[in-house]
Amino acid sequence: MERRRADHVAQPETFLFGNPIAQAACAGDCVLATAGFGSNLLYWCAGCNGGMYPFNGHVQAHVSHVQASSLLVQRMTAKLHREFLMWGTSGGDGLCGVYPQPVMDKTQYKYNMLYPVPQTDKINGRCCQPYGRSTAIWGAGKSYPYAGEDFSYMIFRKKNCCLGVGVF
């Protein structure tokens, strides 16, 4: 109970997004993430994986090990952005450096599983998936019932670069 109170103090917006109406909007984010990338306007949603808040290790809607661990990857990235430990690296502002980005840009990240079963097969010609995409297809058979509770992911972050004149 104390931990939950501490989470609400650190992220007071949790009260806004922890209700059925706000979570119902996440169905639209799931559709968008399945077709491409999730919506940055629905920043409290993690697409098909659930709600982004609260930024802790508790997954209330635990559908599968892969879904829950994918949600935690997204939550941790969002939390690091909120605490200004991760910054924006793409778009016009990120051409020659980084910039403060307290709300994570979902289109900036993709990820794939490294452990317990490496994600090596391409799905629809792609090696990884964006945040929020359903784990139903790519996550099938990726965990073991006896020892498949630890997961490792590789996170790819989009970075726009600039090359100055005379630099080779």
MARMAR-943984 format. One line per 2 residues: number of its first residue (from 1); for each residue x, y, z of N, C-alpha, C. Coordinates in pm, 1 decimal, decimal comma. Example, Ala and Ser with C-alpha at 12.3 -4.5 7.8 and 13.67 -1.06 7.14 Angstrom:
REM residues 2
1) 1319,0/-569,0/780,0/1230,0/-450,0/780,0/1320,0/-330,0/780,0 | 1285,0/-225,0/708,0/1367,0/-106,0/714,0/1290,0/3,0/787,0
//
This chain:
REM residues 168
1) 81,7/-119,5/0,0/0,0/0,0/0,0/86,0/125,8/0,0 | 194,4/124,0/77,6/283,9/239,4/82,7/348,4/263,5/-53,1
3) 384,5/155,3/-122,1/447,1/168,9/-252,9/350,3/232,7/-352,3 | 224,9/191,1/-346,3/124,6/246,9/-436,4/107,7/396,4/-411,8
5) 105,7/437,4/-284,6/94,9/579,9/-252,5/215,6/656,3/-304,2 | 332,7/599,0/-289,9/454,0/664,6/-339,1/449,6/680,5/-490,6
7) 397,5/580,8/-561,4/384,9/590,8/-706,6/288,2/701,9/-745,7 | 179,7/715,7/-671,7/82,2/820,6/-702,1/137,5/959,9/-673,0
9) 223,3/971,5/-575,1/286,8/1100,6/-546,7/385,6/1135,2/-657,4 | 462,3/1037,2/-702,9/562,0/1060,9/-807,6/496,9/1086,7/-943,2
11) 384,6/1021,6/-970,9/311,6/1040,9/-1096,6/164,7/1067,9/-1064,8 | 130,3/1192,3/-1030,7/-8,7/1221,5/-993,2/-108,1/1199,7/-1106,9
13) -61,8/1200,1/-1231,1/-152,5/1177,5/-1343,7/-204,8/1034,1/-1347,4 | -148,8/947,2/-1266,1/-198,1/809,6/-1256,5/-346,4/807,4/-1222,2
15) -391,8/901,8/-1142,0/-533,5/908,9/-1106,1/-620,7/937,4/-1228,3 | -569,7/1014,6/-1323,0/-646,8/1047,2/-1443,3/-661,8/927,8/-1536,0
17) -555,5/847,3/-1546,7/-553,5/741,5/-1647,2/-588,4/604,2/-1592,9 | -611,1/592,9/-1464,8/-644,0/464,5/-1404,9/-793,0/440,3/-1394,5
19) -867,5/481,9/-1494,1/-1012,3/460,0/-1492,3/-1055,5/391,6/-1622,0 | -1172,1/330,5/-1623,4/-1216,2/254,2/-1741,3/-1229,3/336,9/-1869,1
21) -1268,2/462,5/-1858,6/-1285,2/545,4/-1978,5/-1150,4/571,7/-2044,7 | -1051,1/609,9/-1965,5/-918,1/635,0/-2021,1/-857,3/506,8/-2076,7
23) -879,9/395,2/-2009,7/-824,5/268,5/-2057,1/-896,4/219,1/-2182,6 | -1023,4/255,7/-2200,4/-1096,3/216,9/-2321,6/-1035,3/281,6/-2445,0
25) -978,3/400,0/-2429,5/-912,3/466,6/-2542,0/-790,4/388,9/-2589,1 | -736,7/304,8/-2503,2/-617,8/226,8/-2539,5/-647,9/123,3/-2647,4
27) -774,7/89,4/-2668,0/-810,2/-2,3/-2776,3/-774,7/59,9/-2910,9 | -797,5/190,2/-2925,1/-758,8/259,6/-3047,5/-608,7/262,2/-3066,5
29) -535,2/278,1/-2957,0/-389,4/276,1/-2964,1/-340,1/137,8/-3004,4 | -408,9/34,4/-2960,8/-374,2/-102,6/-2998,6/-389,5/-122,1/-3149,2
31) -498,5/-71,7/-3204,8/-521,5/-82,9/-3349,2/-412,8/-8,3/-3425,7 | -380,6/112,9/-3381,4/-276,5/190,8/-3448,4/-140,3/122,8/-3439,3
33) -106,8/67,8/-3323,0/22,6/1,9/-3305,0/32,0/-125,9/-3386,9 | -79,1/-194,8/-3405,0/-78,4/-316,7/-3485,3/-58,4/-283,8/-3632,4
35) -111,8/-170,6/-3677,4/-97,1/-129,6/-3816,6/34,5/-57,5/-3842,8 | 94,4/1,1/-3741,7/218,2/77,8/-3759,1/276,7/114,2/-3624,6
37) 256,0/239,0/-3584,3/302,4/287,7/-3454,2/183,7/335,6/-3372,3 | 196,4/327,2/-3241,5/93,6/379,1/-3152,2/87,0/530,6/-3159,3
39) -21,2/586,6/-3109,7/-41,5/731,0/-3112,1/27,6/797,9/-2993,8 | 101,8/903,4/-3021,6/164,9/980,0/-2914,3/63,3/1063,3/-2836,8
41) -53,8/1086,7/-2895,2/-158,8/1158,7/-2823,6/-214,3/1074,7/-2708,6 | -208,3/943,4/-2722,8/-253,8/851,5/-2618,1/-132,2/802,4/-2540,2
43) -60,5/895,2/-2481,4/66,2/861,6/-2416,6/49,6/777,0/-2291,7 | -70,8/766,2/-2238,3/-94,6/682,7/-2120,2/-121,6/537,5/-2158,8
45) -122,0/508,2/-2288,5/-148,5/372,8/-2337,2/-21,1/308,6/-2389,7 | -10,2/179,0/-2369,3/100,2/101,0/-2425,6/45,0/7,3/-2532,4
47) -47,1/59,0/-2612,1/-104,4/-18,1/-2721,7/-179,0/-140,6/-2672,6 | -150,0/-254,6/-2734,6/-217,0/-380,3/-2700,6/-167,2/-440,4/-2570,0
49) -62,1/-384,6/-2513,6/-3,2/-442,6/-2392,8/-65,7/-391,6/-2263,7 | -142,9/-284,7/-2269,0/-209,0/-234,7/-2148,9/-184,6/-87,2/-2126,8
51) -203,0/-44,5/-2002,9/-183,6/95,4/-1966,0/-40,7/123,9/-1924,7 | 5,7/242,9/-1954,4/143,1/281,1/-1923,1/160,8/315,3/-1774,8
53) 54,0/353,4/-1708,2/63,2/393,9/-1567,9/10,6/284,9/-1476,8 | 60,1/276,0/-1355,0/169,1/352,4/-1293,3/305,0/298,9/-1338,1
55) 407,7/381,3/-1321,7/542,8/344,0/-1363,8/608,3/255,5/-1258,2 | 554,6/139,1/-1238,0/616,9/45,7/-1143,8/615,7/-93,7/-1204,8
57) 654,7/-192,3/-1130,2/665,3/-327,3/-1182,8/539,5/-411,0/-1171,7 | 429,1/-351,0/-1130,1/304,3/-426,2/-1114,8/225,3/-424,1/-1245,1
59) 196,4/-542,5/-1298,9/114,7/-555,4/-1419,6/-18,4/-616,2/-1377,7 | -120,9/-534,5/-1381,5/-251,6/-579,4/-1333,7/-316,5/-676,8/-1431,3
61) -310,4/-648,2/-1560,0/-371,4/-734,9/-1661,2/-263,1/-822,8/-1722,6 | -225,4/-926,8/-1650,8/-118,6/-1017,2/-1693,5/-178,0/-1121,8/-1787,0
63) -161,9/-1101,5/-1919,2/-216,1/-1194,1/-2018,3/-117,9/-1308,0/-2043,1 | 8,9/-1273,3/-2060,8/114,6/-1372,8/-2080,9/245,0/-1315,0/-2028,1
65) 344,3/-1400,5/-2014,9/474,8/-1352,9/-1969,6/532,8/-1251,9/-2068,1 | 517,9/-1280,4/-2197,1/573,8/-1191,9/-2299,9/502,0/-1057,6/-2298,9
67) 370,3/-1058,7/-2287,0/293,6/-933,6/-2283,4/332,1/-850,7/-2162,2 | 341,8/-913,9/-2046,9/374,5/-840,8/-1924,2/515,7/-783,9/-1930,0
69) 611,0/-860,9/-1979,9/748,6/-810,0/-1987,5/761,0/-700,1/-2092,3 | 685,8/-710,8/-2201,8/686,1/-604,0/-2302,8/628,9/-475,0/-2245,4
71) 524,0/-487,1/-2167,4/465,3/-369,8/-2102,5/565,2/-305,0/-2007,8 | 639,0/-385,6/-1933,5/737,6/-330,3/-1840,2/851,8/-260,4/-1912,9
73) 891,0/-310,5/-2030,4/993,2/-242,5/-2111,1/943,5/-103,6/-2150,1 | 819,1/-95,5/-2194,9/762,4/32,8/-2235,4/746,2/127,3/-2116,8
75) 701,5/74,5/-2005,3/686,1/158,5/-1885,9/820,3/214,2/-1839,1 | 923,0/131,6/-1840,4/1054,1/178,0/-1794,3/1108,0/287,1/-1886,5
77) 1090,5/270,2/-2017,0/1135,1/373,6/-2110,6/1059,2/503,4/-2086,1 | 927,9/494,4/-2067,9/847,6/614,1/-2041,0/888,2/679,0/-1909,2
79) 917,2/597,5/-1808,8/959,1/650,7/-1678,8/1093,1/722,8/-1689,9 | 1185,7/666,6/-1764,9/1316,2/731,2/-1781,8/1303,1/863,7/-1856,1
81) 1210,0/870,7/-1951,2/1183,5/999,0/-2017,5/1125,5/1098,8/-1917,9 | 1030,9/1054,8/-1836,2/966,9/1143,6/-1739,6/1067,7/1200,6/-1641,0
83) 1168,9/1120,9/-1606,6/1270,6/1164,4/-1511,1/1389,4/1232,9/-1579,1 | 1377,9/1260,4/-1709,6/1481,4/1326,5/-1789,8/1613,1/1249,4/-1790,1
85) 1604,5/1117,1/-1782,2/1723,2/1033,4/-1795,0/1739,4/984,2/-1938,1 | 1631,3/987,6/-2015,7/1636,1/961,1/-2159,5/1577,6/1083,6/-2228,6
87) 1637,6/1121,3/-2339,7/1596,8/1242,0/-2410,4/1556,1/1207,6/-2552,8 | 1493,5/1302,9/-2619,8/1453,3/1284,7/-2758,0/1573,7/1288,1/-2850,5
89) 1570,7/1203,5/-2953,5/1683,7/1194,8/-3046,6/1640,9/1200,1/-3192,3 | 1513,0/1219,1/-3219,3/1467,3/1218,2/-3357,8/1387,8/1343,9/-3388,1
91) 1360,6/1363,0/-3515,5/1288,9/1482,2/-3557,9/1383,1/1599,1/-3579,1 | 1327,3/1713,6/-3608,9/1407,8/1832,8/-3634,4/1491,7/1875,4/-3516,2
93) 1437,1/1861,8/-3395,5/1510,9/1901,6/-3275,5/1626,2/1807,4/-3243,6 | 1620,0/1685,1/-3293,9/1723,1/1587,4/-3262,0/1827,4/1569,4/-3369,7
95) 1833,2/1661,1/-3466,0/1928,0/1643,0/-3576,1/2072,8/1640,9/-3530,2 | 2111,8/1733,8/-3449,1/2252,9/1742,7/-3410,1/2272,2/1726,5/-3260,3
97) 2180,0/1662,2/-3195,0/2193,0/1643,9/-3051,0/2065,4/1587,6/-2992,0 | 2055,2/1596,7/-2863,1/1937,1/1547,6/-2792,8/1860,9/1666,1/-2733,5
99) 1738,0/1643,1/-2696,1/1655,9/1748,6/-2638,1/1564,9/1688,2/-2531,3 | 1524,3/1766,9/-2432,7/1437,5/1714,6/-2326,9/1304,3/1666,4/-2383,7
101) 1262,9/1549,6/-2342,6/1137,8/1492,0/-2391,3/1069,9/1418,6/-2274,6 | 995,2/1490,7/-2190,6/935,5/1426,9/-2072,8/826,6/1325,1/-2105,2
103) 765,6/1335,3/-2223,0/667,5/1236,5/-2266,1/728,5/1160,2/-2382,9 | 743,3/1030,7/-2366,3/809,7/946,1/-2465,2/739,7/951,0/-2600,5
105) 818,0/957,6/-2706,7/768,2/948,1/-2843,5/768,4/800,2/-2881,6 | 651,6/741,7/-2896,6/642,2/598,3/-2925,3/700,8/562,0/-3061,1
107) 702,8/657,2/-3155,3/755,5/627,1/-3288,1/908,0/624,9/-3289,7 | 969,0/657,5/-3179,8/1114,5/661,8/-3170,3/1173,7/526,2/-3130,6
109) 1089,4/430,5/-3089,6/1139,3/304,8/-3033,9/1081,5/181,3/-3101,9 | 1167,4/80,2/-3114,0/1129,4/-56,0/-3151,1/1209,9/-149,6/-3062,5
111) 1167,4/-273,5/-3053,6/1239,2/-368,2/-2968,2/1221,2/-510,5/-3019,9 | 1313,6/-598,1/-2980,2/1296,2/-740,2/-3005,5/1351,5/-820,8/-2889,0
113) 1305,6/-943,7/-2878,6/1341,2/-1029,5/-2765,5/1475,2/-1098,5/-2790,0 | 1558,0/-1099,7/-2685,8/1685,3/-1170,2/-2690,4/1683,8/-1298,1/-2607,0
115) 1607,0/-1298,6/-2499,2/1605,1/-1412,4/-2407,9/1466,6/-1424,0/-2346,4 | 1410,8/-1539,8/-2326,7/1466,4/-1674,4/-2331,3/1472,2/-1735,2/-2470,3
117) 1391,0/-1688,6/-2563,8/1395,6/-1738,0/-2701,3/1421,3/-1618,5/-2791,6 | 1538,4/-1612,4/-2856,3/1568,4/-1496,8/-2941,5/1467,4/-1482,9/-3055,0
119) 1430,9/-1361,1/-3081,4/1338,1/-1331,5/-3189,9/1421,2/-1311,9/-3316,3 | 1439,0/-1420,5/-3391,4/1524,6/-1414,8/-3509,7/1446,4/-1420,8/-3639,4
121) 1325,0/-1471,4/-3635,9/1243,7/-1479,0/-3756,6/1177,5/-1344,9/-3783,0 | 1177,5/-1307,2/-3910,2/1111,6/-1182,0/-3946,6/960,8/-1203,0/-3953,4
123) 888,2/-1103,3/-3908,7/742,6/-1103,9/-3916,7/703,4/-991,1/-4010,5 | 640,3/-1026,5/-4121,3/604,5/-928,8/-4224,9/727,0/-852,3/-4273,8
125) 840,0/-921,1/-4284,7/961,8/-859,0/-4335,3/1034,2/-771,1/-4235,3 | 993,9/-774,5/-4109,4/1055,4/-688,2/-4007,9/1117,4/-773,2/-3897,4
127) 1228,3/-723,6/-3844,8/1299,9/-798,0/-3741,0/1256,5/-759,8/-3600,2 | 1184,6/-651,7/-3585,5/1144,6/-605,6/-3452,9/1008,2/-537,7/-3463,8
129) 952,7/-502,4/-3350,3/819,6/-442,5/-3349,8/820,9/-313,2/-3270,1 | 731,4/-221,6/-3305,0/722,8/-96,7/-3228,6/653,8/-119,0/-3094,9
131) 670,9/-24,5/-3006,5/603,4/-29,6/-2877,1/452,8/-35,0/-2898,5 | 387,4/-121,8/-2826,8/242,3/-129,9/-2830,3/185,2/-236,6/-2920,4
133) 265,5/-293,9/-3008,3/213,1/-396,3/-3098,4/177,7/-522,0/-3019,2 | 75,7/-591,1/-3062,2/30,2/-711,2/-2992,9/139,4/-817,6/-2989,5
135) 150,8/-885,6/-2877,4/248,5/-993,5/-2863,1/189,6/-1128,1/-2905,1 | 64,7/-1130,5/-2949,3/-2,5/-1256,6/-2982,1/68,3/-1332,0/-3094,2
137) 119,2/-1261,7/-3194,2/182,9/-1328,8/-3308,0/330,3/-1354,6/-3281,2 | 406,3/-1250,1/-3254,3/550,5/-1269,5/-3240,1/588,7/-1332,2/-3106,7
139) 503,3/-1325,2/-3006,0/536,7/-1377,7/-2873,9/498,1/-1522,7/-2850,9 | 433,4/-1585,1/-2948,8/391,2/-1724,3/-2931,7/513,2/-1815,4/-2919,4
141) 516,7/-1895,9/-2815,5/626,0/-1990,2/-2794,7/755,2/-1927,8/-2746,3 | 749,6/-1805,1/-2696,5/871,3/-1735,2/-2654,2/898,5/-1743,9/-2504,4
143) 816,6/-1818,0/-2430,7/843,9/-1834,9/-2287,7/820,7/-1980,3/-2249,7 | 888,9/-2022,4/-2145,0/877,0/-2158,8/-2096,3/797,9/-2159,1/-1966,3
145) 712,5/-2256,1/-1946,5/633,6/-2257,3/-1823,4/714,8/-2288,9/-1698,4 | 829,3/-2351,5/-1712,5/906,1/-2390,6/-1594,5/1017,4/-2293,4/-1559,6
147) 1073,9/-2224,2/-1655,4/1184,1/-2131,9/-1624,9/1184,7/-2011,7/-1718,1 | 1073,4/-1979,7/-1778,4/1070,5/-1871,6/-1876,4/1017,9/-1741,3/-1822,2
149) 1056,7/-1705,1/-1701,0/1004,3/-1583,8/-1639,8/1099,2/-1465,4/-1648,0 | 1221,2/-1486,9/-1692,0/1317,5/-1378,1/-1707,3/1329,6/-1345,7/-1855,2
151) 1324,5/-1216,7/-1887,6/1326,3/-1175,6/-2026,8/1432,3/-1069,2/-2048,6 | 1485,5/-1067,2/-2169,1/1582,2/-965,6/-2208,3/1543,2/-916,2/-2346,7
153) 1546,3/-785,6/-2364,0/1507,7/-725,2/-2491,0/1616,9/-630,9/-2539,6 | 1625,6/-616,4/-2672,0/1710,8/-514,8/-2731,7/1618,7/-402,2/-2776,8
155) 1650,3/-281,2/-2734,3/1568,1/-165,5/-2768,3/1641,8/-82,5/-2872,4 | 1573,7/-52,6/-2981,6/1628,6/31,8/-3086,8/1565,0/169,7/-3074,6
157) 1648,2/272,7/-3076,8/1597,8/409,4/-3067,7/1635,9/484,3/-3194,5 | 1538,4/548,6/-3255,5/1563,4/626,1/-3376,8/1649,9/746,0/-3343,2
159) 1749,8/771,0/-3426,5/1841,0/883,4/-3406,6/1862,1/951,2/-3540,6 | 1822,2/1076,7/-3550,5/1851,1/1155,9/-3669,1/1987,5/1219,9/-3651,4
161) 2068,8/1211,4/-3753,5/2204,9/1265,3/-3745,8/2221,8/1377,8/-3846,9 | 2317,9/1462,6/-3819,0/2352,4/1564,8/-3916,4/2501,7/1553,5/-3944,1
163) 2538,5/1585,8/-4064,0/2678,0/1579,9/-4103,8/2717,4/1719,4/-4148,4 | 2812,8/1775,9/-4079,5/2856,4/1911,0/-4112,4/2939,5/1914,7/-4239,7
165) 2957,9/2032,7/-4294,6/3036,7/2050,9/-4415,2/3183,0/2024,1/-4382,4 | 3247,8/1946,0/-4465,8/3390,0/1918,1/-4447,9/3419,1/1805,0/-4351,4
167) 3318,0/1740,3/-4300,8/3340,0/1627,8/-4209,8/3326,2/1498,7/-4288,7 | 3425,9/1413,6/-4277,8/3422,4/1286,7/-4352,2/3425,7/1170,0/-4259,6
//
